[in-house]
Amino acid sequence: MRHPRQVLTRTQLLEQVWGYDATLETNVLEVHMGHLRQKLEANGGSRLIKTIRGVGYVMKG
């Protein structure tokens, strides 16, 4: 939310949110993004979080 329209890499998100080593193989980020999207899109909300394949995620501004 603090960086709309800026692509944040998977590494950046894992380190900043969970403090995980970026080399750790886990799907925790993908699972949480799925839950967050479900909540944001409930009741007909539009998709605010876009996946940039092979890079990370971006929030529409």
All heavy atoms as TSV, in Angstrom:
chain	resi	resn	atom	element	x	y	z
A	1	MET	N	N	0.826	-1.197	0.000
A	1	MET	CA	C	0.000	0.000	0.000
A	1	MET	C	C	0.866	1.255	0.000
A	1	MET	O	O	0.452	2.257	-0.520
A	1	MET	CB	C	-0.924	0.016	1.214
A	1	MET	CG	C	-1.920	-1.126	1.315
A	1	MET	SD	S	-3.193	-1.114	0.077
A	1	MET	CE	C	-4.198	0.224	0.609
A	2	ARG	N	N	2.043	1.162	0.582
A	2	ARG	CA	C	2.927	2.334	0.639
A	2	ARG	C	C	3.624	2.602	-0.689
A	2	ARG	O	O	4.176	3.673	-0.876
A	2	ARG	CB	C	3.986	2.135	1.717
A	2	ARG	CG	C	3.421	2.122	3.098
A	2	ARG	CD	C	4.510	1.960	4.119
A	2	ARG	NE	N	3.918	1.838	5.430
A	2	ARG	CZ	C	4.429	1.135	6.417
A	2	ARG	NH1	N	5.551	0.489	6.243
A	2	ARG	NH2	N	3.827	1.072	7.568
A	3	HIS	N	N	3.606	1.612	-1.584
A	3	HIS	CA	C	4.316	1.738	-2.855
A	3	HIS	C	C	3.415	1.394	-4.032
A	3	HIS	O	O	3.684	0.445	-4.767
A	3	HIS	CB	C	5.546	0.823	-2.861
A	3	HIS	CG	C	6.477	1.075	-1.725
A	3	HIS	ND1	N	7.357	2.122	-1.711
A	3	HIS	CD2	C	6.638	0.429	-0.545
A	3	HIS	CE1	C	8.026	2.106	-0.579
A	3	HIS	NE2	N	7.608	1.093	0.156
A	4	PRO	N	N	2.325	2.148	-4.243
A	4	PRO	CA	C	1.443	1.820	-5.364
A	4	PRO	C	C	2.182	1.964	-6.683
A	4	PRO	O	O	3.059	2.820	-6.823
A	4	PRO	CB	C	0.308	2.837	-5.242
A	4	PRO	CG	C	0.875	3.962	-4.476
A	4	PRO	CD	C	1.913	3.358	-3.557
A	5	ARG	N	N	1.848	1.091	-7.624
A	5	ARG	CA	C	2.417	1.079	-8.971
A	5	ARG	C	C	3.911	0.747	-8.994
A	5	ARG	O	O	4.557	0.871	-10.008
A	5	ARG	CB	C	2.137	2.390	-9.706
A	5	ARG	CG	C	0.651	2.658	-9.902
A	5	ARG	CD	C	0.367	3.970	-10.601
A	5	ARG	NE	N	0.927	5.133	-9.959
A	5	ARG	CZ	C	0.377	5.807	-8.959
A	5	ARG	NH1	N	-0.772	5.424	-8.478
A	5	ARG	NH2	N	0.954	6.863	-8.445
A	6	GLN	N	N	4.482	0.334	-7.876
A	6	GLN	CA	C	5.885	-0.078	-7.834
A	6	GLN	C	C	5.926	-1.598	-7.671
A	6	GLN	O	O	5.321	-2.142	-6.747
A	6	GLN	CB	C	6.615	0.571	-6.664
A	6	GLN	CG	C	8.062	0.144	-6.553
A	6	GLN	CD	C	8.744	0.741	-5.327
A	6	GLN	OE1	O	8.227	1.649	-4.702
A	6	GLN	NE2	N	9.903	0.218	-4.997
A	7	VAL	N	N	6.636	-2.260	-8.563
A	7	VAL	CA	C	6.752	-3.714	-8.472
A	7	VAL	C	C	7.663	-4.062	-7.301
A	7	VAL	O	O	8.777	-3.544	-7.190
A	7	VAL	CB	C	7.322	-4.307	-9.781
A	7	VAL	CG1	C	7.518	-5.808	-9.644
A	7	VAL	CG2	C	6.399	-3.992	-10.954
A	8	LEU	N	N	7.156	-4.903	-6.417
A	8	LEU	CA	C	7.945	-5.394	-5.292
A	8	LEU	C	C	8.262	-6.859	-5.557
A	8	LEU	O	O	7.371	-7.653	-5.852
A	8	LEU	CB	C	7.171	-5.241	-3.989
A	8	LEU	CG	C	6.832	-3.800	-3.606
A	8	LEU	CD1	C	5.949	-3.770	-2.376
A	8	LEU	CD2	C	8.092	-2.990	-3.382
A	9	THR	N	N	9.519	-7.196	-5.445
A	9	THR	CA	C	9.929	-8.561	-5.723
A	9	THR	C	C	9.512	-9.487	-4.589
A	9	THR	O	O	9.256	-9.048	-3.460
A	9	THR	CB	C	11.451	-8.670	-5.912
A	9	THR	OG1	O	12.087	-8.401	-4.660
A	9	THR	CG2	C	11.950	-7.729	-6.993
A	10	ARG	N	N	9.479	-10.748	-4.912
A	10	ARG	CA	C	9.171	-11.776	-3.923
A	10	ARG	C	C	10.165	-11.681	-2.762
A	10	ARG	O	O	9.790	-11.778	-1.593
A	10	ARG	CB	C	9.241	-13.140	-4.611
A	10	ARG	CG	C	8.819	-14.284	-3.779
A	10	ARG	CD	C	8.838	-15.576	-4.597
A	10	ARG	NE	N	8.175	-16.638	-3.878
A	10	ARG	CZ	C	8.712	-17.313	-2.893
A	10	ARG	NH1	N	9.941	-17.050	-2.506
A	10	ARG	NH2	N	8.032	-18.258	-2.281
A	11	THR	N	N	11.426	-11.486	-3.087
A	11	THR	CA	C	12.479	-11.360	-2.078
A	11	THR	C	C	12.204	-10.189	-1.148
A	11	THR	O	O	12.299	-10.319	0.072
A	11	THR	CB	C	13.847	-11.182	-2.755
A	11	THR	OG1	O	14.096	-12.316	-3.583
A	11	THR	CG2	C	14.961	-11.041	-1.739
A	12	GLN	N	N	11.880	-9.031	-1.716
A	12	GLN	CA	C	11.598	-7.853	-0.896
A	12	GLN	C	C	10.439	-8.119	0.063
A	12	GLN	O	O	10.519	-7.768	1.245
A	12	GLN	CB	C	11.240	-6.657	-1.788
A	12	GLN	CG	C	12.399	-6.073	-2.541
A	12	GLN	CD	C	11.932	-5.006	-3.514
A	12	GLN	OE1	O	11.045	-5.250	-4.333
A	12	GLN	NE2	N	12.536	-3.834	-3.423
A	13	LEU	N	N	9.374	-8.701	-0.450
A	13	LEU	CA	C	8.211	-8.957	0.392
A	13	LEU	C	C	8.505	-9.965	1.491
A	13	LEU	O	O	8.134	-9.753	2.655
A	13	LEU	CB	C	7.038	-9.428	-0.468
A	13	LEU	CG	C	6.466	-8.352	-1.389
A	13	LEU	CD1	C	5.526	-8.962	-2.407
A	13	LEU	CD2	C	5.759	-7.280	-0.579
A	14	LEU	N	N	9.181	-11.050	1.158
A	14	LEU	CA	C	9.511	-12.057	2.175
A	14	LEU	C	C	10.382	-11.466	3.276
A	14	LEU	O	O	10.144	-11.695	4.460
A	14	LEU	CB	C	10.224	-13.250	1.537
A	14	LEU	CG	C	9.340	-14.211	0.759
A	14	LEU	CD1	C	10.203	-15.217	-0.001
A	14	LEU	CD2	C	8.372	-14.933	1.679
A	15	GLU	N	N	11.370	-10.676	2.895
A	15	GLU	CA	C	12.281	-10.109	3.894
A	15	GLU	C	C	11.605	-9.033	4.737
A	15	GLU	O	O	11.783	-8.991	5.956
A	15	GLU	CB	C	13.520	-9.544	3.207
A	15	GLU	CG	C	14.436	-10.614	2.662
A	15	GLU	CD	C	15.625	-10.089	1.894
A	15	GLU	OE1	O	15.686	-8.861	1.626
A	15	GLU	OE2	O	16.498	-10.897	1.548
A	16	GLN	N	N	10.830	-8.155	4.109
A	16	GLN	CA	C	10.216	-7.048	4.828
A	16	GLN	C	C	9.025	-7.463	5.683
A	16	GLN	O	O	8.823	-6.925	6.760
A	16	GLN	CB	C	9.777	-5.952	3.845
A	16	GLN	CG	C	10.932	-5.260	3.176
A	16	GLN	CD	C	11.817	-4.519	4.162
A	16	GLN	OE1	O	11.323	-3.800	5.036
A	16	GLN	NE2	N	13.111	-4.707	4.046
A	17	VAL	N	N	8.244	-8.418	5.200
A	17	VAL	CA	C	7.030	-8.795	5.927
A	17	VAL	C	C	7.299	-9.893	6.944
A	17	VAL	O	O	6.857	-9.817	8.084
A	17	VAL	CB	C	5.917	-9.217	4.941
A	17	VAL	CG1	C	4.680	-9.688	5.687
A	17	VAL	CG2	C	5.573	-8.056	4.011
A	18	TRP	N	N	8.023	-10.932	6.532
A	18	TRP	CA	C	8.221	-12.081	7.409
A	18	TRP	C	C	9.643	-12.231	7.924
A	18	TRP	O	O	9.908	-13.068	8.766
A	18	TRP	CB	C	7.799	-13.374	6.697
A	18	TRP	CG	C	6.322	-13.477	6.542
A	18	TRP	CD1	C	5.430	-13.854	7.500
A	18	TRP	CD2	C	5.547	-13.198	5.379
A	18	TRP	NE1	N	4.153	-13.815	6.996
A	18	TRP	CE2	C	4.203	-13.424	5.693
A	18	TRP	CE3	C	5.877	-12.782	4.084
A	18	TRP	CZ2	C	3.180	-13.245	4.774
A	18	TRP	CZ3	C	4.863	-12.601	3.168
A	18	TRP	CH2	C	3.531	-12.832	3.522
A	19	GLY	N	N	10.581	-11.461	7.385
A	19	GLY	CA	C	11.966	-11.573	7.817
A	19	GLY	C	C	12.634	-12.838	7.326
A	19	GLY	O	O	13.635	-13.272	7.872
A	20	TYR	N	N	12.058	-13.461	6.291
A	20	TYR	CA	C	12.597	-14.710	5.755
A	20	TYR	C	C	13.808	-14.456	4.886
A	20	TYR	O	O	13.905	-13.452	4.199
A	20	TYR	CB	C	11.567	-15.414	4.886
A	20	TYR	CG	C	10.472	-16.138	5.616
A	20	TYR	CD1	C	10.224	-15.943	6.962
A	20	TYR	CD2	C	9.670	-17.032	4.939
A	20	TYR	CE1	C	9.205	-16.606	7.608
A	20	TYR	CE2	C	8.638	-17.714	5.572
A	20	TYR	CZ	C	8.416	-17.488	6.905
A	20	TYR	OH	O	7.411	-18.151	7.542
A	21	ASP	N	N	14.713	-15.425	4.911
A	21	ASP	CA	C	15.828	-15.445	3.979
A	21	ASP	C	C	15.247	-15.663	2.583
A	21	ASP	O	O	14.448	-16.574	2.370
A	21	ASP	CB	C	16.777	-16.588	4.340
A	21	ASP	CG	C	17.969	-16.689	3.426
A	21	ASP	OD1	O	18.057	-15.936	2.449
A	21	ASP	OD2	O	18.827	-17.547	3.701
A	22	ALA	N	N	15.619	-14.841	1.643
A	22	ALA	CA	C	15.047	-14.896	0.299
A	22	ALA	C	C	15.311	-16.217	-0.404
A	22	ALA	O	O	14.618	-16.571	-1.339
A	22	ALA	CB	C	15.592	-13.750	-0.540
A	23	THR	N	N	16.307	-16.967	0.035
A	23	THR	CA	C	16.621	-18.229	-0.616
A	23	THR	C	C	15.733	-19.366	-0.129
A	23	THR	O	O	15.742	-20.444	-0.693
A	23	THR	CB	C	18.093	-18.627	-0.394
A	23	THR	OG1	O	18.323	-18.768	1.000
A	23	THR	CG2	C	19.021	-17.585	-0.989
A	24	LEU	N	N	14.967	-19.113	0.906
A	24	LEU	CA	C	14.082	-20.126	1.465
A	24	LEU	C	C	12.984	-20.486	0.463
A	24	LEU	O	O	12.331	-19.619	-0.086
A	24	LEU	CB	C	13.445	-19.588	2.751
A	24	LEU	CG	C	12.561	-20.528	3.540
A	24	LEU	CD1	C	13.386	-21.695	4.074
A	24	LEU	CD2	C	11.921	-19.779	4.688
A	25	GLU	N	N	12.831	-21.778	0.222
A	25	GLU	CA	C	11.784	-22.242	-0.687
A	25	GLU	C	C	10.496	-22.419	0.097
A	25	GLU	O	O	10.360	-23.333	0.892
A	25	GLU	CB	C	12.197	-23.564	-1.345
A	25	GLU	CG	C	13.329	-23.425	-2.327
A	25	GLU	CD	C	12.965	-22.554	-3.530
A	25	GLU	OE1	O	11.821	-22.616	-4.007
A	25	GLU	OE2	O	13.849	-21.800	-3.970
A	26	THR	N	N	9.560	-21.532	-0.118
A	26	THR	CA	C	8.281	-21.586	0.574
A	26	THR	C	C	7.219	-20.921	-0.289
A	26	THR	O	O	7.527	-20.081	-1.116
A	26	THR	CB	C	8.357	-20.891	1.941
A	26	THR	OG1	O	7.083	-20.974	2.577
A	26	THR	CG2	C	8.779	-19.454	1.836
A	27	ASN	N	N	5.982	-21.296	-0.070
A	27	ASN	CA	C	4.896	-20.658	-0.805
A	27	ASN	C	C	4.062	-19.756	0.107
A	27	ASN	O	O	2.943	-19.397	-0.225
A	27	ASN	CB	C	4.025	-21.709	-1.491
A	27	ASN	CG	C	3.218	-22.528	-0.512
A	27	ASN	OD1	O	3.524	-22.571	0.677
A	27	ASN	ND2	N	2.184	-23.182	-1.007
A	28	VAL	N	N	4.623	-19.368	1.242
A	28	VAL	CA	C	3.891	-18.543	2.201
A	28	VAL	C	C	3.423	-17.241	1.557
A	28	VAL	O	O	2.298	-16.795	1.801
A	28	VAL	CB	C	4.726	-18.283	3.484
A	28	VAL	CG1	C	5.913	-17.398	3.212
A	28	VAL	CG2	C	3.852	-17.697	4.580
A	29	LEU	N	N	4.229	-16.639	0.716
A	29	LEU	CA	C	3.846	-15.384	0.076
A	29	LEU	C	C	2.656	-15.599	-0.858
A	29	LEU	O	O	1.689	-14.836	-0.826
A	29	LEU	CB	C	5.028	-14.791	-0.695
A	29	LEU	CG	C	4.745	-13.492	-1.420
A	29	LEU	CD1	C	4.290	-12.402	-0.453
A	29	LEU	CD2	C	5.977	-13.040	-2.187
A	30	GLU	N	N	2.711	-16.628	-1.669
A	30	GLU	CA	C	1.638	-16.898	-2.614
A	30	GLU	C	C	0.323	-17.198	-1.896
A	30	GLU	O	O	-0.745	-16.737	-2.310
A	30	GLU	CB	C	2.025	-18.058	-3.537
A	30	GLU	CG	C	3.130	-17.714	-4.516
A	30	GLU	CD	C	4.537	-17.675	-3.912
A	30	GLU	OE1	O	4.727	-18.135	-2.764
A	30	GLU	OE2	O	5.444	-17.171	-4.587
A	31	VAL	N	N	0.400	-17.944	-0.804
A	31	VAL	CA	C	-0.795	-18.266	-0.019
A	31	VAL	C	C	-1.404	-16.992	0.557
A	31	VAL	O	O	-2.608	-16.754	0.455
A	31	VAL	CB	C	-0.474	-19.282	1.094
A	31	VAL	CG1	C	-1.636	-19.422	2.059
A	31	VAL	CG2	C	-0.097	-20.625	0.489
A	32	HIS	N	N	-0.581	-16.146	1.147
A	32	HIS	CA	C	-1.091	-14.908	1.740
A	32	HIS	C	C	-1.630	-13.953	0.678
A	32	HIS	O	O	-2.631	-13.270	0.908
A	32	HIS	CB	C	-0.021	-14.236	2.598
A	32	HIS	CG	C	0.107	-14.860	3.947
A	32	HIS	ND1	N	-0.750	-14.573	4.985
A	32	HIS	CD2	C	0.977	-15.777	4.414
A	32	HIS	CE1	C	-0.404	-15.290	6.049
A	32	HIS	NE2	N	0.639	-16.030	5.724
A	33	MET	N	N	-0.993	-13.892	-0.474
A	33	MET	CA	C	-1.500	-13.048	-1.561
A	33	MET	C	C	-2.870	-13.543	-2.002
A	33	MET	O	O	-3.762	-12.743	-2.274
A	33	MET	CB	C	-0.537	-13.033	-2.754
A	33	MET	CG	C	0.664	-12.165	-2.531
A	33	MET	SD	S	0.170	-10.444	-2.279
A	33	MET	CE	C	1.748	-9.672	-2.374
A	34	GLY	N	N	-3.044	-14.844	-2.068
A	34	GLY	CA	C	-4.349	-15.403	-2.425
A	34	GLY	C	C	-5.429	-15.014	-1.433
A	34	GLY	O	O	-6.529	-14.605	-1.813
A	35	HIS	N	N	-5.120	-15.102	-0.145
A	35	HIS	CA	C	-6.081	-14.722	0.895
A	35	HIS	C	C	-6.385	-13.223	0.837
A	35	HIS	O	O	-7.538	-12.807	0.971
A	35	HIS	CB	C	-5.563	-15.079	2.286
A	35	HIS	CG	C	-5.505	-16.542	2.552
A	35	HIS	ND1	N	-6.595	-17.373	2.461
A	35	HIS	CD2	C	-4.469	-17.341	2.904
A	35	HIS	CE1	C	-6.244	-18.606	2.744
A	35	HIS	NE2	N	-4.943	-18.617	3.013
A	36	LEU	N	N	-5.354	-12.423	0.644
A	36	LEU	CA	C	-5.527	-10.977	0.562
A	36	LEU	C	C	-6.396	-10.603	-0.636
A	36	LEU	O	O	-7.303	-9.779	-0.521
A	36	LEU	CB	C	-4.161	-10.291	0.475
A	36	LEU	CG	C	-4.159	-8.772	0.479
A	36	LEU	CD1	C	-4.854	-8.217	1.713
A	36	LEU	CD2	C	-2.714	-8.263	0.414
A	37	ARG	N	N	-6.148	-11.235	-1.773
A	37	ARG	CA	C	-6.974	-10.973	-2.960
A	37	ARG	C	C	-8.432	-11.343	-2.716
A	37	ARG	O	O	-9.336	-10.611	-3.115
A	37	ARG	CB	C	-6.440	-11.767	-4.149
A	37	ARG	CG	C	-5.245	-11.136	-4.792
A	37	ARG	CD	C	-4.808	-11.954	-5.985
A	37	ARG	NE	N	-3.750	-11.282	-6.693
A	37	ARG	CZ	C	-2.726	-11.887	-7.252
A	37	ARG	NH1	N	-2.609	-13.198	-7.199
A	37	ARG	NH2	N	-1.797	-11.190	-7.881
A	38	GLN	N	N	-8.669	-12.480	-2.070
A	38	GLN	CA	C	-10.049	-12.899	-1.777
A	38	GLN	C	C	-10.769	-11.847	-0.938
A	38	GLN	O	O	-11.922	-11.506	-1.200
A	38	GLN	CB	C	-10.071	-14.233	-1.048
A	38	GLN	CG	C	-9.762	-15.411	-1.935
A	38	GLN	CD	C	-9.725	-16.721	-1.149
A	38	GLN	OE1	O	-9.686	-16.731	0.084
A	38	GLN	NE2	N	-9.731	-17.828	-1.874
A	39	LYS	N	N	-10.084	-11.320	0.053
A	39	LYS	CA	C	-10.698	-10.316	0.920
A	39	LYS	C	C	-10.942	-9.012	0.167
A	39	LYS	O	O	-11.990	-8.382	0.321
A	39	LYS	CB	C	-9.821	-10.060	2.144
A	39	LYS	CG	C	-9.820	-11.224	3.102
A	39	LYS	CD	C	-8.925	-10.972	4.282
A	39	LYS	CE	C	-8.929	-12.186	5.196
A	39	LYS	NZ	N	-8.150	-11.965	6.406
A	40	LEU	N	N	-9.970	-8.579	-0.631
A	40	LEU	CA	C	-10.104	-7.326	-1.368
A	40	LEU	C	C	-11.162	-7.407	-2.456
A	40	LEU	O	O	-11.808	-6.411	-2.785
A	40	LEU	CB	C	-8.763	-6.913	-1.981
A	40	LEU	CG	C	-7.678	-6.493	-1.001
A	40	LEU	CD1	C	-6.346	-6.325	-1.722
A	40	LEU	CD2	C	-8.065	-5.204	-0.291
A	41	GLU	N	N	-11.340	-8.592	-3.037
A	41	GLU	CA	C	-12.271	-8.757	-4.148
A	41	GLU	C	C	-13.655	-9.240	-3.718
A	41	GLU	O	O	-14.533	-9.418	-4.554
A	41	GLU	CB	C	-11.667	-9.718	-5.172
A	41	GLU	CG	C	-10.408	-9.172	-5.809
A	41	GLU	CD	C	-9.663	-10.187	-6.651
A	41	GLU	OE1	O	-10.248	-11.226	-7.020
A	41	GLU	OE2	O	-8.475	-9.945	-6.931
A	42	ALA	N	N	-13.834	-9.428	-2.414
A	42	ALA	CA	C	-15.143	-9.855	-1.910
A	42	ALA	C	C	-16.187	-8.807	-2.269
A	42	ALA	O	O	-15.898	-7.613	-2.346
A	42	ALA	CB	C	-15.080	-10.038	-0.396
A	43	ASN	N	N	-17.368	-9.256	-2.533
A	43	ASN	CA	C	-18.489	-8.363	-2.864
A	43	ASN	C	C	-18.241	-7.551	-4.127
A	43	ASN	O	O	-18.609	-6.388	-4.215
A	43	ASN	CB	C	-18.811	-7.436	-1.684
A	43	ASN	CG	C	-19.178	-8.198	-0.443
A	43	ASN	OD1	O	-19.916	-9.178	-0.519
A	43	ASN	ND2	N	-18.666	-7.784	0.694
A	44	GLY	N	N	-17.535	-8.158	-5.084
A	44	GLY	CA	C	-17.367	-7.524	-6.386
A	44	GLY	C	C	-16.233	-6.527	-6.498
A	44	GLY	O	O	-16.180	-5.764	-7.460
A	45	GLY	N	N	-15.337	-6.517	-5.549
A	45	GLY	CA	C	-14.198	-5.602	-5.628
A	45	GLY	C	C	-13.296	-5.939	-6.807
A	45	GLY	O	O	-13.241	-7.083	-7.250
A	46	SER	N	N	-12.619	-4.957	-7.324
A	46	SER	CA	C	-11.745	-5.190	-8.471
A	46	SER	C	C	-10.387	-5.723	-8.024
A	46	SER	O	O	-10.005	-5.582	-6.855
A	46	SER	CB	C	-11.557	-3.899	-9.265
A	46	SER	OG	O	-10.904	-2.932	-8.482
A	47	ARG	N	N	-9.669	-6.331	-8.949
A	47	ARG	CA	C	-8.349	-6.887	-8.638
A	47	ARG	C	C	-7.355	-5.742	-8.466
A	47	ARG	O	O	-7.076	-5.007	-9.400
A	47	ARG	CB	C	-7.885	-7.826	-9.740
A	47	ARG	CG	C	-6.474	-8.357	-9.439
A	47	ARG	CD	C	-6.213	-9.691	-9.978
A	47	ARG	NE	N	-6.957	-10.692	-9.237
A	47	ARG	CZ	C	-6.745	-11.990	-9.351
A	47	ARG	NH1	N	-5.829	-12.435	-10.170
A	47	ARG	NH2	N	-7.440	-12.851	-8.658
A	48	LEU	N	N	-6.833	-5.587	-7.260
A	48	LEU	CA	C	-5.898	-4.519	-6.950
A	48	LEU	C	C	-4.443	-4.978	-6.990
A	48	LEU	O	O	-3.544	-4.166	-7.171
A	48	LEU	CB	C	-6.197	-3.932	-5.568
A	48	LEU	CG	C	-7.556	-3.270	-5.413
A	48	LEU	CD1	C	-7.771	-2.854	-3.965
A	48	LEU	CD2	C	-7.688	-2.091	-6.338
A	49	ILE	N	N	-4.225	-6.261	-6.770
A	49	ILE	CA	C	-2.866	-6.799	-6.733
A	49	ILE	C	C	-2.636	-7.611	-7.993
A	49	ILE	O	O	-3.371	-8.546	-8.277
A	49	ILE	CB	C	-2.643	-7.683	-5.496
A	49	ILE	CG1	C	-2.882	-6.877	-4.218
A	49	ILE	CG2	C	-1.234	-8.272	-5.516
A	49	ILE	CD1	C	-2.917	-7.711	-2.966
A	50	LYS	N	N	-1.624	-7.232	-8.737
A	50	LYS	CA	C	-1.304	-7.927	-9.984
A	50	LYS	C	C	0.014	-8.675	-9.812
A	50	LYS	O	O	0.969	-8.145	-9.252
A	50	LYS	CB	C	-1.181	-6.928	-11.125
A	50	LYS	CG	C	-0.888	-7.573	-12.451
A	50	LYS	CD	C	-0.851	-6.568	-13.575
A	50	LYS	CE	C	-0.527	-7.299	-14.867
A	50	LYS	NZ	N	-0.443	-6.385	-15.994
A	51	THR	N	N	0.050	-9.898	-10.304
A	51	THR	CA	C	1.280	-10.683	-10.293
A	51	THR	C	C	2.096	-10.331	-11.521
A	51	THR	O	O	1.580	-10.327	-12.634
A	51	THR	CB	C	0.961	-12.196	-10.327
A	51	THR	OG1	O	0.172	-12.514	-9.179
A	51	THR	CG2	C	2.243	-13.029	-10.323
A	52	ILE	N	N	3.349	-10.013	-11.314
A	52	ILE	CA	C	4.284	-9.792	-12.409
A	52	ILE	C	C	5.121	-11.064	-12.458
A	52	ILE	O	O	6.024	-11.272	-11.628
A	52	ILE	CB	C	5.181	-8.552	-12.177
A	52	ILE	CG1	C	4.322	-7.311	-11.885
A	52	ILE	CG2	C	6.097	-8.347	-13.368
A	52	ILE	CD1	C	3.371	-6.921	-12.979
A	53	ARG	N	N	4.768	-11.927	-13.382
A	53	ARG	CA	C	5.351	-13.268	-13.464
A	53	ARG	C	C	6.876	-13.221	-13.497
A	53	ARG	O	O	7.476	-12.494	-14.279
A	53	ARG	CB	C	4.810	-13.980	-14.691
A	53	ARG	CG	C	5.123	-15.434	-14.710
A	53	ARG	CD	C	4.392	-16.074	-15.888
A	53	ARG	NE	N	4.805	-17.442	-16.030
A	53	ARG	CZ	C	4.050	-18.481	-15.724
A	53	ARG	NH1	N	2.839	-18.283	-15.288
A	53	ARG	NH2	N	4.495	-19.696	-15.874
A	54	GLY	N	N	7.486	-14.002	-12.614
A	54	GLY	CA	C	8.939	-14.079	-12.531
A	54	GLY	C	C	9.607	-12.926	-11.816
A	54	GLY	O	O	10.821	-12.886	-11.665
A	55	VAL	N	N	8.791	-11.951	-11.360
A	55	VAL	CA	C	9.351	-10.766	-10.694
A	55	VAL	C	C	8.776	-10.586	-9.296
A	55	VAL	O	O	9.490	-10.602	-8.316
A	55	VAL	CB	C	9.118	-9.490	-11.535
A	55	VAL	CG1	C	9.698	-8.273	-10.832
A	55	VAL	CG2	C	9.691	-9.636	-12.921
A	56	GLY	N	N	7.462	-10.368	-9.222
A	56	GLY	CA	C	6.850	-10.116	-7.919
A	56	GLY	C	C	5.416	-9.669	-8.065
A	56	GLY	O	O	4.671	-10.207	-8.883
A	57	TYR	N	N	5.050	-8.633	-7.325
A	57	TYR	CA	C	3.668	-8.159	-7.285
A	57	TYR	C	C	3.654	-6.640	-7.366
A	57	TYR	O	O	4.602	-5.969	-6.955
A	57	TYR	CB	C	2.984	-8.587	-5.987
A	57	TYR	CG	C	2.878	-10.077	-5.831
A	57	TYR	CD1	C	3.891	-10.807	-5.219
A	57	TYR	CD2	C	1.789	-10.776	-6.322
A	57	TYR	CE1	C	3.812	-12.178	-5.095
A	57	TYR	CE2	C	1.686	-12.150	-6.194
A	57	TYR	CZ	C	2.699	-12.836	-5.577
A	57	TYR	OH	O	2.627	-14.211	-5.463
A	58	VAL	N	N	2.535	-6.119	-7.864
A	58	VAL	CA	C	2.349	-4.665	-7.921
A	58	VAL	C	C	0.912	-4.369	-7.522
A	58	VAL	O	O	-0.005	-5.130	-7.827
A	58	VAL	CB	C	2.678	-4.106	-9.331
A	58	VAL	CG1	C	1.714	-4.622	-10.378
A	58	VAL	CG2	C	2.704	-2.586	-9.321
A	59	MET	N	N	0.726	-3.266	-6.814
A	59	MET	CA	C	-0.604	-2.835	-6.399
A	59	MET	C	C	-1.027	-1.683	-7.287
A	59	MET	O	O	-0.280	-0.715	-7.437
A	59	MET	CB	C	-0.595	-2.400	-4.942
A	59	MET	CG	C	-1.925	-2.016	-4.416
A	59	MET	SD	S	-2.057	-2.619	-2.738
A	59	MET	CE	C	-3.806	-2.720	-2.567
A	60	LYS	N	N	-2.204	-1.821	-7.865
A	60	LYS	CA	C	-2.709	-0.750	-8.717
A	60	LYS	C	C	-2.936	0.495	-7.882
A	60	LYS	O	O	-3.357	0.412	-6.741
A	60	LYS	CB	C	-4.019	-1.164	-9.381
A	60	LYS	CG	C	-3.855	-2.262	-10.393
A	60	LYS	CD	C	-5.199	-2.584	-11.011
A	60	LYS	CE	C	-5.080	-3.716	-12.002
A	60	LYS	NZ	N	-6.371	-4.055	-12.598
A	61	GLY	N	N	-2.650	1.623	-8.464
A	61	GLY	CA	C	-2.804	2.875	-7.747
A	61	GLY	C	C	-3.986	3.672	-8.160
A	61	GLY	O	O	-4.728	3.408	-9.002
